Structures are given as C-alpha cells and as structure tokens.
C-alpha cells in the first residue's frame, strides 16, 4: 500500500512540475529527459524521484535565469515637509 501511495505522489508531483515548468520542444535536454523518464518509469520510485529532482532543478534554474533584474530606481523628493 505504501509503494502504491508513493507512486501516486510521484505521478502527481511530476504532473505539477510539468505544469509549472513545461517541456520546451526546442530544447535538446528536455527531449532527452523525456526519453529517460519513459525508460526509467518501470525502474521504481527512487529512480523516478531522482529524475524528478534533476528535472525541476534544471528547469527551475533556466526559468530563474530568464528573469531580468529591475534596472530603474525611484527618487522621491519630499518638498515642504518639516521634520519635528
């Protein structure tokens, strides 16, 4: 029963990870990753969890690196206010 629940949790987590960090069809690493996921699906929960961790960290890093830093600032001048 515990193995079945672990498989269910892994399947749900893979689904959520794919939804949050979708596969890029033009990325060669993503396509290789899909092939290994299909091959490793029958190898057990531990192998699936390791593959999921690698996928989320690689895609998450790519997503974070795609953001650009904010390059402007706001200067606020308070005129007419007196400090007491």
Secondary structure, 3 states (H helix, E strand, C coil): CHHHHHHHHHHHHHHHHHHHCCCCCCCHHHHHHHHHHHHHHHHCHHHHHHHHHHHHHHHHHHHHHHCCCCCCCCCCCCCCCCCC
